[in-house]
Structures are given as structure tokens and as C-alpha cells.
Amino acid sequence: MKRVMVTIMALMLASTATAQQDRSNMWEFGVSLNNLSSESLSGSNGSFVDIDSSTGFGLALNYNFNNHFAVGGEFTWNKPDYDALFVPTDPGEDPQRVNYELDVFGVNLKAVWNLIDGPITPYVEAGLGWADVDSNIVDQPPITGCWWDPWWGYICDVWQPTFDSWSFSYGGGAGLRAQLAPRFFLEGSYSLLAVDFDVENVLFQGFRLNVGWTF
């Protein structure tokens, strides 16, 4: 991921001679690849969760008030593997070790400051939001539901609720933006994301590559 970003940054710098510089009062939409670092959480009595690094996807919508300042929102999704040890409260029971995949969905509000008024600019950003973390571990009996579907008629299905939680998140980052064409730009950045889990606050490092369009 890091080598890919370095290569793309070099191409960005070589492709901006005729690009539009003025982005004032314009919206922009982006699709991104987001890489998050591996991290660990420590619980009580020796319990723990080790989360592997992962690469996920994101969608962002920003509004540029001028060539320097923009605000917007971003939706991200990652599916990292994790290894966890659950320690029962009953000392007569053995600890249980599991290996699953997390579903991590993030919603963030961000502010972006472009340092240079031009087609190539370093930038800094800061944001806050929420992260929905689904363990994919069953926490309730199966639920059966039936309904009338306008296309498929009467349908019944069974689904299994799993343990998940919403956690407050916040962070910031720095990167490089290049306007490659009048409506097309690329961004690459390094960021830190803190997620406030119940047991502790975990800090993730991340790399992001964003492809975007202004309108």
C-alpha cells in the first residue's frame, strides 16, 4: 500500500500542468482505499482482542468554501480479521479463544485545510464521528420474520443477531492533493484514528488513497 501511494504521488506531480486551480464554491465526491494498522485491546483477567491490519473502502462528499477550506462527510468500511480470548467470570470454566472477522463501519465529519492555492497542495484534516463495530459473534437466538415484498410476494427469513457497538471516534491526518484535470483529482494521506471502545481508547494508523471528481 505504501509503495503504491508513493508511485501514484509521483504521477500526480507530473500531471497537473493544465489542471483547474480554482475549486472555490465547488462540491467534490471521492472514492477511497483505506488501510488501517493492526492494533490490540486488553481487557480484564487476561482477556484480549488482536485486530489485524486491513484495507477497506470509503465514500466522501466535501464542499470547498474557497481554495483553502473545505468541510464534508465520509463513510468508511473495513473487514479486518481478529483473534480474541474470552475469560469467563466463573473460575471453573475454561477461557475461549475465537478467530473471526470484524465489520467496521465509520461515519465521520471532517474539516480540510489546503495549504497552497493551486493544483498541487499539501493539506491537513481533522474530524470526528462514530464507528459501528460488529464482532459477528452471535449474542441472541435466531429471529424469524415474514413480510410482503412488492416484487417477490410473501417472504419469510431467519437472521441471527450479533454483538456490536457504536463507539465515538476522532482523528486527523496530512496528505497531498493534485488536480490532474479540470474535474478530476487524486489524494494520498497518512492519518491517525482514535476509537473510544468501552475498555480502552485505541489509536489506529492509516493510509488513504482517494480518487475524486469536482462539480
C-alpha positions in Angstrom: 0.0 0.0 0.0 2.8 2.5 0.9 4.7 1.8 -2.3 1.6 2.1 -4.4 0.9 5.5 -2.8 4.4 6.8 -3.5 4.2 5.8 -7.1 0.8 7.5 -7.6 2.1 10.6 -5.8 4.9 10.8 -8.4 2.5 10.5 -11.2 0.3 13.2 -9.7 3.1 15.7 -9.6 3.8 15.1 -13.3 0.2 15.5 -14.5 -1.0 18.9 -13.3 0.2 21.5 -15.8 -3.2 22.2 -17.3 -5.4 21.3 -14.4 -8.0 23.7 -13.0 -6.7 25.6 -9.9 -9.9 27.2 -8.7 -12.1 25.0 -6.5 -14.0 27.7 -4.7 -17.7 27.1 -4.1 -17.5 23.6 -5.6 -18.6 20.2 -4.4 -16.3 17.1 -4.7 -17.1 13.4 -4.5 -14.4 10.8 -3.8 -14.0 7.0 -3.6 -11.1 5.8 -1.5 -9.0 2.8 -0.4 -8.3 3.0 3.4 -5.6 0.9 5.0 -5.8 0.5 8.9 -3.0 -0.7 11.0 -3.1 -3.8 13.3 -3.9 -3.0 16.9 -4.7 -4.8 20.2 -7.2 -4.3 23.1 -6.5 -5.6 26.6 -9.5 -6.5 28.9 -9.9 -7.7 32.4 -8.4 -11.0 33.7 -6.2 -11.6 30.7 -8.9 -11.2 28.0 -7.7 -9.5 24.8 -8.5 -8.8 21.1 -5.8 -8.6 18.4 -7.1 -6.9 15.3 -5.2 -7.5 12.0 -4.4 -4.7 9.5 -6.9 -4.4 6.7 -7.8 -2.4 3.6 -11.3 -1.2 3.1 -13.3 1.3 1.1 -14.8 4.8 1.6 -17.1 7.4 0.1 -16.7 11.1 0.8 -18.6 14.3 -0.1 -17.0 17.7 0.6 -17.8 21.4 -0.1 -15.0 23.9 -0.9 -15.8 27.3 0.6 -12.6 28.6 -1.1 -9.3 27.2 -2.4 -8.1 26.5 1.1 -11.0 25.4 3.3 -13.5 22.5 2.9 -15.9 20.6 5.1 -17.7 17.3 4.4 -18.5 13.8 5.5 -17.1 10.4 4.9 -18.4 6.8 5.1 -15.8 4.0 5.5 -16.0 0.2 5.7 -13.3 -2.3 6.8 -13.4 -6.0 7.4 -10.3 -7.0 9.5 -9.6 -10.4 10.9 -9.2 -10.6 14.7 -8.2 -13.1 17.4 -9.8 -12.8 20.8 -9.7 -14.5 24.2 -12.8 -14.5 26.3 -12.3 -15.2 30.1 -15.5 -16.4 31.9 -16.4 -14.9 35.3 -16.8 -18.5 36.6 -13.3 -19.7 37.6 -14.3 -23.3 36.8 -14.9 -22.5 33.1 -12.1 -22.5 30.6 -11.2 -19.4 28.6 -12.5 -19.4 25.0 -10.4 -18.3 22.0 -12.0 -17.3 18.8 -10.9 -16.1 15.4 -13.5 -14.1 13.3 -13.8 -11.0 11.1 -15.0 -7.6 12.3 -17.3 -5.4 10.3 -16.3 -1.8 11.0 -18.5 0.9 9.5 -17.4 4.6 10.1 -19.3 7.9 9.8 -17.1 11.0 10.1 -17.5 14.7 9.7 -14.2 16.4 8.5 -12.7 19.8 8.0 -9.8 20.1 5.5 -7.3 22.9 5.1 -5.3 23.1 1.8 -2.0 24.9 2.4 -1.5 26.1 -1.1 -3.8 27.9 -3.5 -3.1 25.8 -6.6 -3.5 22.4 -8.4 -0.9 20.7 -6.1 -1.2 21.3 -2.4 -0.4 19.5 0.9 -3.3 19.5 3.2 -4.2 18.7 6.8 -7.6 17.5 8.1 -9.4 16.7 11.3 -12.6 15.0 12.1 -14.9 13.2 14.5 -17.7 10.7 14.2 -18.8 7.2 15.2 -17.6 3.7 14.4 -20.0 0.7 14.4 -18.0 -2.4 15.2 -19.8 -5.8 14.7 -18.0 -8.8 16.1 -20.0 -11.3 14.0 -20.4 -13.3 17.2 -23.9 -14.5 17.9 -25.5 -12.8 21.0 -29.2 -13.8 20.7 -31.3 -16.8 19.4 -32.3 -16.8 15.7 -35.1 -14.4 14.8 -37.7 -15.3 12.1 -39.6 -12.6 10.2 -42.1 -12.6 7.4 -43.3 -9.7 5.2 -44.9 -8.9 1.9 -42.5 -7.8 -0.8 -43.7 -5.7 -3.7 -41.7 -7.8 -6.2 -41.4 -11.2 -4.6 -44.6 -11.6 -2.7 -44.8 -13.2 0.8 -41.3 -13.8 2.2 -40.0 -15.4 5.4 -36.4 -15.3 6.5 -34.2 -16.1 9.5 -31.3 -14.0 10.8 -29.0 -14.2 13.8 -28.3 -11.0 15.8 -24.6 -10.5 16.6 -22.8 -8.4 19.3 -22.0 -4.9 18.0 -21.5 -1.4 19.5 -21.2 2.2 18.4 -18.1 4.0 19.6 -17.1 7.6 19.4 -14.1 8.3 17.1 -11.9 11.2 16.2 -8.6 11.9 14.4 -6.6 13.8 11.9 -4.2 13.4 9.0 -1.9 15.1 6.5 -1.5 14.4 2.8 -1.0 15.7 -0.8 -3.7 16.6 -3.3 -3.2 17.0 -7.1 -5.8 18.3 -9.5 -5.0 16.2 -12.6 -7.8 17.5 -14.9 -10.4 20.2 -14.6 -12.8 17.8 -12.8 -10.5 15.0 -11.6 -8.1 14.9 -8.6 -6.1 12.4 -6.5 -5.3 12.5 -2.8 -2.9 10.4 -0.7 -2.7 10.8 3.1 -1.5 9.4 6.4 -3.9 9.6 9.3 -4.5 8.7 12.9 -7.9 7.5 14.1 -8.8 7.1 17.8 -11.8 4.8 18.6 -13.2 5.1 22.1 -14.1 1.4 23.0 -15.6 0.6 26.4 -12.4 -1.0 27.7 -9.9 1.5 26.3 -9.1 4.1 23.6 -7.4 2.5 20.6 -5.3 4.5 18.1 -5.2 3.2 14.5 -2.7 4.4 11.9 -3.9 4.6 8.3 -3.0 5.3 4.7 -5.7 6.6 2.3 -5.8 6.9 -1.4 -8.7 8.9 -2.8 -10.0 9.4 -6.4 -12.3 12.3 -6.7 -14.4 14.5 -9.0 -15.4 18.2 -8.5 -18.7 19.6 -9.7 
